[in-house]
Amino acid sequence: MKLTLKLRADVLELVEHVYHSEVNEVLRALATPTSRYFIRVNTARVGVEELLKKLQEKGVEAHSHSDIREAVYFHVKGPFALPSFEKEVRVDKEAAESVMQGADLYCPGVLSASSGIRRGDGVSVLEDYTGTHVASGIAVLGRRRMLSQRRGRAVEVTHPLFRAPKVREMPEYGEGLIYPQTLPSMLAVIALEPWRHHVILDMCAAPGGKLTYIVQLAPHARIIGVDRNKRKIAEIEHTIARLKLRRVELLVEDSRYLDLRYPVLKPDAILLDPPCSALGVRPKLYDRKTRRDIEALVSLQRQLLKVAAKILKPGGTLVYSVCTVTASECEENMKFAMELGLEPVEPPELVKKAGEACQGAVRFHPHVHDTPGFFIAVFTKHRKHFYCSEAGIS
């Protein structure tokens, strides 16, 4: 089965603008998992070698990354041929993209099911919108219960399209020793070089993956995480608690107004990983975003960049990162940041060599680098900003 990411025509044009004749390769790559599933070792709790030994004693094949001390990965296998059953369970997009990698199917993801399904029946699991056959397995519940219950397993997946370890079911996950995190996401934090800074701000911190990596790498820094509502802050608190890391300062705020609400806040390092179109996330079977949706996201990203440029301490470092592939959210926003007076600087060599580096930024191409589609840009601020009226900035 050849999978390909399905996009609306107006958004497909944006991807074609970047990748031209390679666009089909990109779409096929985005519809499948990467060949390596990465986790970050919580080195505040366990050593990398100790964790690898624990996993290997259980027969789990894991490998340490050659350059990133905290990064460990598992090989993802597949695609496999799937047995087909007459009885089908149709699921939502999020469930399908999880199940296709080997996770069991849980009741909240079930949208419909063939009549007559009983516990113990063999079933095919299909993504509802595209009809993609993502897995086969054994029904844990009968049809009525899998449609009415809002928790618990509906199908034990025995034959996924791809097979990756069920990381969230590992004891090490529950013990807070590991955190699932993609390679580019870890590299975005490394690009910030948090160990060099005293006051570090994560402007869009939920669910806390990058924030907690900053805590690992900068154990003595003052670290501030911000997100826009209590639910998102609760996600971060849950992540910190599971990993048993030291507490950081968490603010329920809209980061677009940090300069007004906290006029004395002048961090010497800022991580800005704003809401984005997430077109680089893998695997992704389809995406219904429109060009207008992406334009709205670009507007938000630029509002956040304006504030970051205002509050960053002169001589400080700003890392801007997004898990997408559109030029408007990547290179064009980098140009916008430069119009604000921010100056691009070369990312660390470790970051540059992992993707395609160009003038202070690194792009990760899914079909070339075997990663999600991702963009990282690094800036510094050498002078006080005076914003031009044309750009609408300070």
ZIGI-V786193 format. One line per field, one symbol per residue. ss: DSSP state (@ for helix, = for strand, . for the rest). A space follows every 50 residues. Layout:
ss = ???
This chain:
ss = .....==.@@@@@@@@@@@@@@@@@@@@@@.....======......@@@ @@@@@@@.....==......=====.==.........====.@@@@@@@. ....==@@@====........======.....=======...@@@@@@.. ..========.==...@@@.@@@@...===..@@@@@@@@@@.@@@..== ==......@@@@@@@@@....======..@@@@@@@@@@@@@@.....== ==..@@@@@@@.......====.............==...@@@@@@@@@@ @@@@@@@@@@@.....======........@@@@@@@@@...==....@@ @@...===..====.@@@@....=======..............
